[in-house]
Amino acid sequence: MLDGNSGLEKLTQGCGNGLLLCGMIYLGLALLVSEPLSDSDSDEKVDFLGRFDFRCWSLLFWYGWFCRFRVSIFTWNRVQRKYKIPL
């Protein structure tokens, strides 16, 4: 069983944090790239980049949240077993 200090839990939490960080970096770089496109006449490219970045960012955010939530469930199970808390 997994407990609060297992390697898999730390890896899962680290992956969630890493994905959130990569999402923020990607969003910043995409905004820098879309700046020159905003000077052109076609606004469709800018809108497409905005929607694409939002989808990627939200996907990374929810996956990171899921990883952290999953770790908290494993920690609660360990506390429940240790102190014999009934369901």
C-alpha distances in whole Angstrom, upper triangle without the diagonal:
4,7,10,11,9,12,11,11,14,15,15,17,19,20,21,23,25,25,27,29,30,31,33,35,36,37,39,40,41,43,45,46,47,49,52,52,53,56,57,58,55,53,51,49,48,47,45,43,42,41,39,38,37,35,33,32,31,29,27,27,25,23,22,22,19,17,18,17,14,13,14,12,9,11,12,10,9,13,13,11,13,16,16,17,18,18
4,7,8,6,9,8,7,11,12,12,13,16,17,17,19,21,22,24,26,27,28,30,32,32,34,36,37,38,40,42,43,44,46,49,49,50,53,54,56,53,50,48,46,45,44,42,40,40,38,36,35,34,32,30,29,28,26,24,24,22,20,19,19,17,14,14,14,11,9,11,10,6,8,11,9,8,12,13,12,13,16,17,18,19,19
4,6,6,9,9,8,10,13,13,13,16,17,18,19,21,23,24,25,27,28,30,32,33,34,36,38,39,40,42,43,45,47,50,49,50,54,55,56,54,51,49,48,46,45,43,41,40,39,37,36,35,33,31,30,29,27,25,24,23,21,19,19,17,15,14,14,12,9,10,10,6,6,9,8,6,9,11,10,11,14,15,16,18,18
4,6,9,10,7,8,12,12,11,14,16,16,17,19,21,21,23,25,26,27,29,31,32,34,35,37,38,40,41,42,44,47,47,48,51,53,54,52,49,48,46,44,43,42,40,39,38,36,34,33,32,30,28,27,26,24,23,22,20,18,17,16,14,12,13,11,8,8,10,7,5,9,9,7,9,12,12,12,15,17,17,20,20
4,7,9,7,7,10,12,11,13,15,16,17,19,21,22,23,25,26,28,29,31,32,34,35,37,38,40,41,42,44,47,47,48,51,53,55,52,50,48,46,45,44,43,40,39,39,37,34,34,33,30,29,28,27,24,24,23,21,19,19,18,15,14,15,14,10,12,13,10,9,13,13,10,12,15,15,14,17,19,20,23,23
4,6,5,6,9,10,11,12,14,16,17,18,20,22,23,24,26,28,29,30,32,34,35,36,38,39,41,42,44,47,47,48,51,52,54,52,49,48,45,44,44,42,39,39,38,36,34,33,32,29,28,28,26,24,23,23,20,18,19,18,14,14,15,13,10,13,13,10,10,14,13,11,14,17,16,16,19,21,22,24,24
4,5,5,6,9,10,10,12,14,15,16,18,20,21,22,24,26,26,28,30,31,32,34,36,37,38,40,42,44,45,46,49,50,52,50,47,46,43,42,42,40,37,37,36,34,32,32,30,28,27,27,25,22,22,22,19,17,19,17,14,14,16,14,11,14,15,12,13,17,16,15,18,20,19,20,23,24,25,27,27
4,5,5,6,9,10,10,12,14,15,16,18,20,21,22,24,25,26,28,30,31,32,34,36,37,38,40,43,43,44,47,48,50,47,45,43,41,40,39,37,35,35,34,31,30,29,28,25,25,24,22,19,20,19,16,15,16,14,11,12,14,11,9,13,13,11,12,16,15,15,18,20,19,20,23,24,24,26,25
4,5,5,6,8,10,11,12,14,15,17,18,20,21,23,24,25,27,29,30,31,33,35,36,37,39,42,42,43,46,47,49,47,44,42,40,39,38,36,34,34,32,30,29,28,27,24,23,23,21,18,18,17,15,13,14,12,9,9,11,8,6,9,10,8,9,13,13,12,15,17,17,18,21,22,22,24,23
4,5,5,6,8,10,10,12,14,15,16,18,20,21,22,24,26,27,28,30,32,33,34,36,38,40,41,42,45,46,48,46,43,42,40,38,38,36,34,33,32,30,28,28,27,24,23,23,21,18,18,18,15,13,14,14,10,10,12,11,8,11,13,11,11,15,16,15,17,20,20,20,23,25,25,27,26
4,5,5,6,9,10,10,12,14,15,16,18,20,21,22,24,25,26,28,30,31,32,34,36,38,39,40,43,44,46,44,41,40,37,36,36,34,31,31,30,28,26,26,25,22,21,21,19,16,17,17,14,12,14,13,9,11,13,12,10,13,15,13,14,18,18,18,20,22,23,23,26,27,27,29,28
4,5,5,6,9,10,11,12,14,15,16,19,20,21,22,25,26,27,29,30,31,32,35,37,37,38,42,43,44,42,39,38,35,34,34,32,29,29,28,26,24,23,22,19,19,18,16,14,14,14,10,9,11,10,6,8,10,8,7,11,12,11,13,16,17,17,19,21,22,23,25,26,26,27,26
4,5,5,6,9,10,11,12,14,15,17,19,20,21,23,25,26,27,29,30,32,34,36,37,37,41,42,44,41,39,37,35,34,33,31,29,28,27,25,23,23,22,19,18,18,16,13,13,13,11,8,9,9,6,5,9,9,7,10,12,12,12,15,17,17,18,21,22,22,25,26,25,27,26
4,5,5,6,9,10,10,12,14,15,16,18,20,21,22,24,26,27,28,30,32,35,35,36,39,40,42,40,38,36,34,33,32,31,28,27,27,25,22,22,22,19,17,18,17,13,13,14,12,9,11,12,9,9,12,12,11,13,16,15,15,19,20,20,22,24,25,25,28,29,29,31,29
4,5,5,6,9,10,10,12,14,15,16,18,20,21,22,24,26,26,28,30,33,33,34,37,38,40,38,35,34,31,30,30,28,25,25,24,22,20,20,19,16,15,16,14,10,12,12,9,7,11,11,8,9,13,12,12,15,17,16,17,20,21,22,24,26,27,27,30,31,30,32,30
4,5,5,6,9,10,11,13,14,15,17,19,20,21,23,25,26,27,29,32,32,32,36,37,39,36,34,32,30,29,28,26,24,23,22,20,18,18,17,14,13,13,11,8,8,9,7,4,7,8,5,7,10,10,10,13,15,15,16,19,20,21,23,25,26,27,29,30,29,30,28
4,5,5,6,9,10,11,12,14,15,17,19,20,21,23,25,26,28,31,31,31,35,36,38,36,33,32,30,28,28,27,24,23,23,21,18,18,18,15,13,14,13,10,9,11,10,6,9,11,9,8,12,13,12,14,17,17,18,20,22,22,24,26,28,28,30,31,30,32,30
4,5,5,6,8,10,11,12,14,15,16,18,20,21,22,24,26,29,29,30,33,34,37,34,32,31,28,27,27,25,22,22,22,20,17,18,17,14,13,14,13,9,10,13,11,8,11,13,11,12,15,16,15,17,20,20,21,23,25,25,27,29,30,31,33,34,34,35,34
4,5,5,6,9,10,10,12,14,15,16,18,20,21,22,24,27,27,28,31,32,34,32,29,28,26,24,24,22,20,19,19,16,14,14,14,11,9,11,10,6,8,10,8,6,10,11,10,12,15,15,15,18,20,20,22,24,25,26,28,30,31,32,34,35,34,35,33
4,6,5,6,9,10,11,13,14,15,17,19,20,21,23,26,26,27,30,31,33,31,28,27,25,23,23,22,19,18,18,16,13,13,13,10,8,9,9,6,6,9,8,6,9,11,11,11,14,16,16,18,20,21,22,24,26,27,28,30,31,32,34,35,34,35,33
4,5,5,6,9,10,11,12,14,16,17,19,20,22,24,25,26,29,30,33,31,28,28,25,23,23,22,19,18,19,17,14,15,15,12,10,12,13,9,9,13,12,10,12,15,14,14,17,19,18,20,23,23,24,26,28,29,30,32,34,34,36,37,36,38,36
4,5,5,6,8,10,10,12,14,15,16,18,20,23,23,24,27,28,31,29,26,26,23,21,22,20,17,17,17,15,12,14,14,10,9,12,12,8,10,13,12,11,14,16,15,16,19,20,20,22,25,25,26,28,30,31,32,34,36,36,38,40,39,40,38
4,5,5,6,9,10,10,12,14,15,16,18,21,21,22,25,26,28,26,24,23,20,19,19,17,14,14,14,12,9,10,10,7,5,9,9,6,8,11,11,10,13,15,15,16,18,20,21,22,24,26,26,28,30,31,33,34,36,37,39,40,38,40,37
4,5,5,6,9,10,11,13,14,15,17,20,20,21,24,26,28,26,23,23,21,18,19,18,15,14,15,14,10,11,12,10,7,10,12,9,9,13,14,12,14,17,17,17,20,22,22,24,26,27,28,30,32,33,34,36,38,38,40,41,39,41,39
4,5,5,6,9,10,11,12,14,16,18,19,20,23,25,27,26,23,23,20,18,19,19,15,15,16,14,11,13,14,12,10,13,14,12,13,16,16,15,17,20,19,20,23,24,24,26,29,30,30,32,34,35,36,38,40,40,42,44,42,44,42
4,5,5,6,9,10,10,12,14,17,17,18,21,22,25,23,21,20,17,16,17,15,12,12,13,11,8,11,12,9,8,12,13,11,12,16,16,15,18,20,20,21,24,25,25,27,29,30,31,33,35,36,37,39,41,42,44,45,43,45,42
4,6,5,6,9,10,10,12,15,15,16,19,21,23,21,19,18,16,13,14,13,10,9,11,10,6,8,10,8,7,11,12,11,12,15,16,16,18,20,21,21,24,25,26,28,30,31,32,34,36,37,38,40,42,43,44,45,44,45,42
4,5,5,6,9,10,11,14,15,15,18,20,23,21,19,19,17,14,16,16,12,11,14,13,9,11,14,12,11,14,16,14,15,18,19,18,20,23,23,23,26,28,28,30,32,33,34,36,38,39,40,42,44,44,46,47,46,47,45
4,5,5,6,9,10,12,13,15,17,19,22,20,19,19,16,14,16,15,11,12,15,13,10,13,15,13,12,16,17,15,17,20,21,20,22,25,25,26,28,30,30,32,34,35,36,38,40,41,42,44,46,46,48,49,48,49,47
4,5,5,6,9,11,11,12,15,16,19,17,15,15,12,10,12,11,8,9,11,10,7,11,13,11,11,15,16,15,17,20,20,20,22,25,25,26,28,30,31,33,35,36,37,39,41,42,43,45,46,47,49,50,48,50,47
4,5,5,6,10,10,10,13,15,18,16,14,15,12,9,11,12,8,8,12,11,9,11,14,13,12,16,17,17,18,21,22,22,24,26,27,27,30,31,32,34,36,37,38,40,42,43,44,46,48,49,50,51,49,50,48
4,6,5,8,10,11,13,15,18,17,16,17,14,11,14,15,11,12,15,14,12,15,17,16,15,19,21,20,21,24,25,24,26,29,29,30,32,34,35,36,38,40,40,42,44,45,46,48,50,51,52,54,52,53,51
4,6,6,7,10,12,13,16,15,14,14,11,10,13,13,9,11,14,13,12,15,17,16,16,19,21,20,22,25,25,25,27,30,30,31,33,35,36,37,40,41,42,44,45,46,48,50,51,52,54,55,53,54,52
4,6,5,6,9,10,13,12,10,11,8,6,9,10,7,8,12,12,11,13,16,15,16,19,20,20,21,24,25,26,28,30,31,32,34,35,36,38,40,41,42,44,46,47,48,50,52,53,54,55,54,54,52
4,5,5,7,10,13,13,11,13,11,8,12,13,11,11,15,15,14,16,19,19,18,21,23,23,24,27,28,28,30,32,33,34,36,38,39,40,42,44,44,46,48,49,50,52,54,55,56,57,56,57,54
4,5,6,7,11,11,11,13,11,10,13,14,12,14,17,17,16,19,21,21,21,24,26,26,27,30,31,31,33,35,36,37,39,41,42,43,45,47,47,49,51,52,53,55,57,58,59,61,59,60,57
4,5,5,8,8,8,10,7,6,10,11,10,12,15,15,15,17,20,20,20,23,25,25,26,29,30,30,32,34,35,37,38,40,41,43,45,46,47,49,51,52,53,55,57,58,59,60,58,59,56
4,5,8,8,7,10,8,6,10,12,11,11,15,16,15,17,20,20,21,23,25,26,26,29,31,31,32,35,36,37,39,40,42,43,45,47,47,49,51,52,53,55,57,58,59,60,58,59,56
4,7,9,9,12,11,10,13,15,14,15,18,19,19,21,24,24,24,27,29,29,30,33,34,34,36,38,40,40,42,44,45,46,48,50,51,52,55,56,57,58,61,62,63,64,62,63,60
4,6,7,10,9,10,13,14,14,16,18,19,19,22,24,24,25,27,29,30,31,33,35,35,37,39,40,42,43,45,46,48,50,51,52,54,56,57,58,60,62,63,64,65,63,64,61
4,6,9,10,10,12,14,15,16,19,20,21,22,24,26,27,28,30,31,32,35,36,37,38,40,42,43,44,46,48,49,51,53,54,55,57,59,60,61,63,64,65,66,64,65,62
4,5,7,8,10,11,12,14,16,17,18,20,21,23,24,26,27,29,30,32,33,34,36,38,39,41,42,43,45,47,48,50,51,52,54,56,57,58,60,62,63,64,61,62,59
4,6,5,6,9,10,11,13,14,15,17,19,20,21,23,25,26,27,29,30,32,33,35,36,38,39,41,42,44,45,47,48,49,51,53,54,55,57,59,60,60,58,58,55
4,5,5,6,9,10,11,12,14,15,17,18,20,21,23,24,26,27,29,30,31,33,35,36,37,39,41,42,43,45,47,48,49,51,53,53,56,57,58,59,57,57,54
4,5,5,6,9,10,10,12,14,15,16,18,20,21,22,24,26,27,28,30,32,33,35,36,37,39,41,42,44,45,46,48,50,51,52,54,56,57,58,56,56,53
4,5,5,6,9,10,11,12,14,15,16,18,20,21,22,24,26,27,28,30,32,33,34,36,38,39,40,42,43,45,47,48,49,51,53,54,55,56,54,54,52
4,5,5,6,9,10,11,12,14,15,16,18,20,21,23,24,26,27,28,30,32,33,34,36,37,39,41,42,43,45,47,48,49,51,53,54,54,52,52,49
4,5,5,6,9,10,11,12,14,15,17,18,20,21,23,24,26,27,29,30,31,33,35,36,37,39,41,42,44,46,47,48,50,51,53,53,51,51,48
4,6,5,6,8,10,10,12,14,15,16,18,20,21,22,24,26,27,28,30,31,33,35,36,38,39,40,42,44,45,46,48,50,51,52,50,50,47
4,5,5,6,9,10,10,12,14,15,16,18,20,21,22,24,26,27,28,30,32,33,34,36,38,39,41,42,43,44,47,48,49,50,48,48,45
4,5,5,6,9,10,11,12,14,15,16,18,20,21,22,24,26,27,28,30,32,33,35,36,37,39,41,42,43,45,47,48,48,46,46,43
4,5,5,6,9,10,11,12,14,16,17,18,20,21,23,25,26,27,29,31,32,33,35,36,38,40,41,42,44,46,47,47,45,46,43
4,5,5,6,8,10,11,12,14,15,16,18,20,21,22,24,26,27,29,30,32,33,35,36,38,39,40,42,44,45,46,44,45,42
4,6,5,6,8,10,10,12,14,15,16,18,20,21,22,24,26,27,28,30,32,33,35,36,37,38,41,42,43,44,42,42,39
4,5,5,6,9,10,11,12,14,15,16,18,20,21,22,25,26,27,29,30,31,33,35,36,37,39,41,42,42,40,41,38
4,6,5,6,8,10,11,12,14,15,17,18,20,21,23,25,26,27,29,30,32,34,35,36,38,40,41,42,40,40,38
4,5,5,6,9,10,10,12,14,15,17,18,20,21,23,24,26,27,29,31,32,33,35,37,38,39,40,38,39,36
4,5,5,6,8,10,10,12,14,15,16,18,20,21,22,24,26,27,29,30,32,32,35,36,37,38,36,36,33
4,5,5,6,9,10,11,12,14,15,16,19,20,21,23,25,26,27,29,31,31,33,35,36,37,35,35,32
4,6,5,6,9,10,11,12,14,15,17,19,20,21,23,25,26,28,29,30,32,34,35,36,34,35,32
4,6,5,6,9,10,11,12,14,16,17,18,20,21,23,25,26,27,29,31,32,33,34,32,33,31
4,5,5,6,9,10,10,12,14,15,16,18,20,21,22,24,26,26,29,30,31,32,30,30,28
4,5,5,6,9,10,10,13,14,15,17,19,20,21,23,25,26,27,29,31,31,29,30,28
4,5,5,6,9,10,11,13,15,16,17,19,20,22,23,25,26,28,29,30,29,30,27
4,5,5,6,8,10,11,12,15,15,17,19,20,21,22,25,26,27,28,26,27,25
4,5,5,6,9,10,10,12,14,15,17,19,20,21,23,25,26,26,25,25,23
4,5,5,6,9,10,11,13,15,16,17,19,20,22,23,25,26,24,25,23
4,5,5,6,9,10,11,13,15,16,17,19,20,21,23,24,23,24,22
4,5,5,6,9,10,11,13,14,15,16,19,20,21,22,20,21,19
4,5,5,7,9,10,11,13,15,15,17,19,20,21,19,20,18
4,5,5,6,9,10,11,13,14,16,17,19,20,19,20,19
4,5,5,6,9,10,11,12,14,15,17,18,16,18,17
4,5,5,6,9,10,10,12,14,16,16,14,15,14
4,5,5,6,9,10,11,13,15,15,14,16,15
4,5,5,6,9,10,11,13,14,13,16,15
4,5,5,6,9,10,11,11,10,12,12
4,5,5,6,9,10,10,10,11,10
4,5,5,6,9,10,10,13,13
4,5,5,6,8,8,11,12
4,6,6,5,5,8,9
4,6,5,7,9,11
4,6,8,11,13
4,6,9,12
4,6,9
4,7
4
